[in-house]
Amino acid sequence: MLAVGSVSNDFGTEGVREHCHFLDSRQQADIFQQDLFHLYIEAQSQPNERALNIGIVGAGATGVELAAELIETTKNFYRYGLKKIDPKQVKITLIEASDRILPALTEKTAAHSAKQLKKMGIEILTQHKVQKVDESNVYFSNGSVLHSDITVWAAGVKAPKVLESFHDFKRDKINRLMVYATLQTYSDPNVFAFGDCANCQLDARQPPLGPRAQVASQQATFLVDAMAARLSGSPQPMFTFNEKGSLVSLSHNQAVGELLGDVSVQGFIAKTMYVSLYRLHQANIHGYTQAGMLTMKDFLTRRVRPKIKLY
């Protein structure tokens, strides 16, 4: 049973691997956090105020949430004493190759999100395909150039390179294993794959299921019963996906999203639902007792806990 997840897809774009940050792992996130902190410290040490430019390539949920979070981080740096870094002088640019941000959500929700991000001071560049990246610039296919002191790549995913060693298994263009609705691979019925590393198309009229947490979670639950059926000699059941919607965080008290496919939610209510899903995820991993204790700890220490991790 394979569940190896996914990694960032640079689409072979020149300079991306050498000059962009990725957020595939905790280690990569820590490196980005440290490099960002050093960038701010370096700017603080300059005799005069200087503008900082942060580029985020990919305006899906990851890119949008990161852009919004960096706005709050910039304000916290200023509160911590980095007074030469005026938050208004920090330019965060969200770059998207398609014609709008959050392509997985409806146009109405995406438009509302874009409006909120612009209110925060985030610049949005849509229909801008990245051609090349170097240590200080992002180059676009239309000939324009964006200066960027630090660039994050969040523009899509692919299955890990380890699956390339599965020579006899059918894979798609982004290296995912092709599976039937039973989640058995095309090439071997004794090998199952699910989550981001599997291409599962339940309906020929619809695209394959996307690399989303709720897809992987539902497939994992399904496979528990599927394995029991297999061990008892019963026919293999077929996986069905139940769309529960999506939520995207825009700040500490704002979020947007869609529930049950077409019910739009936003603002504090959406943020409350977003946090509730996070707590439910903790409960699924640690159990409800420990998750409750973690929630209580976070509540009791929120006023003394530092806003910024400095190490």
C-alpha positions in Angstrom: 0.0 0.0 0.0 1.6 3.2 -1.2 0.9 6.7 0.3 4.1 8.6 -0.3 2.5 12.0 -0.9 3.7 14.6 -3.2 6.5 17.2 -3.7 6.6 20.6 -5.4 6.6 20.6 -9.2 9.0 23.1 -10.7 7.9 22.1 -14.3 11.5 22.2 -15.3 11.6 26.0 -15.0 15.1 27.3 -15.1 16.6 28.4 -11.8 13.7 27.3 -9.6 15.6 24.5 -7.8 18.6 26.7 -7.2 16.9 30.0 -6.1 13.4 29.3 -4.7 12.3 28.1 -1.4 9.9 25.1 -1.1 7.6 24.1 1.7 7.4 20.3 1.2 8.8 19.4 4.6 9.3 20.8 8.1 13.0 21.2 7.3 12.3 23.3 4.2 9.9 25.4 6.2 12.5 26.0 8.9 15.1 27.0 6.2 12.6 29.5 4.7 11.8 30.9 8.2 15.5 31.4 9.0 16.3 33.0 5.6 13.3 35.3 6.0 14.5 36.3 9.4 18.0 37.0 8.2 16.6 39.1 5.4 14.8 41.3 7.9 17.8 41.5 10.2 20.0 42.5 7.2 17.5 45.2 6.2 17.4 46.5 9.8 21.2 46.8 9.9 21.2 49.2 6.9 21.6 52.9 7.6 18.4 53.8 5.8 15.0 52.1 5.4 14.8 49.8 2.4 12.0 48.1 0.6 11.8 44.3 0.8 10.3 42.2 -2.0 8.9 38.7 -1.4 7.6 36.7 -4.4 5.3 33.7 -4.1 4.8 31.7 -7.2 1.5 29.8 -7.2 -1.8 31.3 -6.0 -3.5 28.1 -4.8 -4.4 27.6 -1.1 -0.8 27.3 0.0 0.4 30.5 -1.8 -2.6 32.5 -0.6 -2.3 31.4 3.0 1.4 32.1 3.0 1.0 35.6 1.6 -1.6 36.5 4.2 0.5 35.1 7.0 3.6 37.0 5.9 1.6 40.3 6.2 1.1 39.5 9.9 4.7 38.4 10.2 5.9 41.7 8.9 3.8 43.6 11.4 5.2 41.4 14.2 8.8 42.1 13.2 8.0 45.8 13.4 6.5 45.3 16.9 9.6 43.3 17.9 11.8 46.4 17.3 12.8 46.2 13.6 11.6 49.8 13.2 13.6 50.4 9.9 11.3 47.8 8.2 8.1 49.7 7.7 5.4 47.0 6.9 4.2 49.3 4.1 7.6 49.0 2.5 7.4 45.2 2.4 6.0 44.2 -1.0 4.5 40.7 -1.2 3.6 39.6 -4.7 1.4 36.6 -5.4 2.1 35.1 -8.9 -0.3 32.9 -10.8 -0.1 31.6 -14.4 -3.9 31.2 -14.8 -6.4 34.0 -15.0 -7.4 34.1 -11.2 -6.2 33.0 -7.8 -7.6 29.9 -6.0 -8.6 28.0 -9.2 -10.0 25.1 -7.2 -12.7 27.4 -5.7 -15.5 29.3 -7.5 -14.9 32.6 -9.2 -17.0 34.4 -6.6 -15.0 33.1 -3.7 -11.7 33.7 -5.5 -12.7 37.2 -6.3 -13.6 37.9 -2.7 -10.3 36.5 -1.6 -8.4 38.6 -4.1 -10.2 41.7 -2.8 -9.2 40.9 0.8 -5.6 40.2 -0.1 -5.3 43.5 -2.0 -6.7 45.3 1.1 -3.8 43.8 3.0 -1.4 45.3 0.5 -0.6 42.1 -1.4 0.0 42.5 -5.1 -1.6 39.9 -7.3 -0.2 39.0 -10.8 -2.4 36.7 -12.7 -1.7 35.3 -16.3 2.0 35.6 -15.5 3.9 32.4 -16.4 7.4 32.2 -14.9 10.1 31.5 -17.4 13.2 31.8 -15.2 14.2 32.6 -11.6 17.6 33.9 -10.4 18.8 35.0 -7.0 17.1 38.4 -7.1 14.5 38.3 -10.0 11.6 36.4 -11.4 11.4 36.5 -15.2 8.0 36.1 -17.0 7.2 34.7 -20.5 5.7 38.1 -21.4 9.1 39.8 -21.0 8.4 41.5 -17.7 10.7 41.1 -14.6 9.9 41.2 -10.9 12.6 41.9 -8.3 12.3 39.5 -5.4 14.7 39.3 -2.4 13.3 35.9 -1.5 11.1 33.7 -3.7 8.8 30.8 -2.6 7.6 28.2 -5.1 4.1 26.9 -4.4 2.9 26.2 -8.0 1.7 22.7 -8.1 2.8 19.2 -7.0 3.9 15.9 -8.4 4.5 12.5 -7.0 7.9 11.9 -5.4 10.9 10.7 -7.5 10.9 7.3 -5.8 8.0 6.2 -7.9 10.1 6.5 -11.0 11.7 3.3 -9.9 8.3 1.5 -10.4 9.2 0.9 -14.0 6.4 -1.6 -14.7 3.7 0.6 -13.2 1.6 3.0 -15.3 2.1 6.6 -14.2 0.7 9.9 -15.4 2.6 13.1 -16.4 3.2 14.1 -12.9 4.5 10.7 -11.8 1.3 9.5 -10.0 0.4 5.9 -10.1 -2.7 5.1 -12.1 -5.3 3.4 -10.0 -8.9 2.1 -10.4 -11.8 3.1 -8.3 -10.8 0.2 -6.0 -7.5 2.1 -5.5 -5.6 -0.9 -7.0 -2.9 0.1 -9.5 -3.4 -0.6 -13.1 -0.3 -2.7 -13.2 -0.7 -4.9 -10.1 -4.0 -5.6 -8.3 -2.0 -6.5 -5.1 -0.6 -2.9 -5.0 -2.8 -0.1 -3.7 -2.0 3.6 -3.9 -3.9 6.6 -2.5 -3.6 10.3 -1.7 -1.4 12.7 -3.7 0.7 9.9 -5.3 -2.4 8.3 -6.9 -4.3 9.3 -10.1 -7.8 8.2 -9.4 -10.5 9.1 -11.9 -13.9 8.0 -10.7 -15.8 9.3 -13.7 -14.6 9.5 -17.3 -16.4 12.8 -17.7 -14.6 14.3 -14.7 -10.9 15.0 -14.1 -8.9 12.8 -11.6 -9.3 13.6 -7.9 -7.0 16.5 -6.9 -4.2 16.4 -4.4 -6.3 17.4 -1.4 -6.2 16.4 2.3 -9.8 15.3 2.3 -9.3 13.0 -0.7 -6.5 11.2 1.1 -8.4 11.1 4.4 -11.5 9.5 2.8 -9.4 7.1 0.8 -7.5 6.0 3.9 -10.8 5.3 5.7 -12.1 3.5 2.7 -9.1 1.2 2.5 -9.7 0.0 6.1 -12.9 -1.6 4.9 -11.5 -2.6 1.6 -8.6 -4.5 3.2 -11.1 -6.3 5.5 -13.2 -7.3 2.4 -10.1 -8.5 0.6 -9.0 -10.7 3.6 -12.4 -12.2 3.9 -12.6 -13.0 0.1 -15.4 -10.5 -0.6 -15.5 -8.4 -3.8 -13.4 -5.2 -3.7 -15.6 -2.2 -3.0 -15.4 1.0 -5.2 -14.3 4.3 -3.7 -16.7 7.2 -3.8 -15.6 10.7 -2.9 -17.8 12.9 -0.8 -17.0 16.6 -1.4 -17.1 18.5 1.9 -15.8 21.8 0.6 -12.6 23.9 1.1 -11.5 26.6 3.5 -8.6 29.0 3.1 -7.2 31.1 5.9 -6.5 34.8 5.1 -5.5 36.0 8.6 -5.8 35.3 12.3 -9.6 36.1 12.2 -10.5 35.8 8.5 -11.0 32.9 6.1 -13.0 32.1 3.0 -14.3 28.8 1.6 -17.1 26.7 0.2 -19.1 24.0 1.8 -20.9 21.1 0.2 -19.9 22.4 -3.2 -21.8 25.6 -3.5 -22.3 27.2 0.0 -19.9 30.1 0.3 -18.6 31.1 3.8 -16.3 33.9 4.8 -15.0 36.1 7.6 -15.0 35.0 11.3 -17.4 32.1 10.8 -15.2 30.6 8.1 -12.2 31.1 10.3 -13.9 29.3 13.2 -14.7 26.4 10.9 -11.0 26.4 9.7 -9.7 26.2 13.3 -12.3 23.5 14.2 -11.0 21.4 11.3 -7.5 21.7 12.6 -8.6 20.6 16.1 -10.5 17.7 14.6 -7.3 16.7 12.7 -5.4 16.8 16.0 -8.1 14.6 17.6 -7.8 12.0 14.7 -4.0 11.8 15.3 -3.7 12.1 19.1 -7.2 11.1 20.4 -9.8 13.5 21.8 -8.3 13.6 25.3 -4.9 14.7 24.2 -6.3 17.0 21.5 -8.4 18.7 24.2 -5.4 19.1 26.4 -3.5 20.7 23.4 -6.3 23.1 22.8 -6.4 24.1 26.5 -2.6 24.6 26.5 -2.8 26.8 23.4 -5.6 28.9 25.0 -3.8 29.3 28.3 -0.4 30.3 26.8 -1.6 32.4 23.9 -0.8 35.7 25.6 2.8 34.7 26.7 3.7 32.7 23.6 6.0 34.6 21.3 4.4 35.7 18.0 7.6 35.0 16.1 10.0 32.0 16.2 13.5 33.5 16.3 15.5 30.2 16.1 
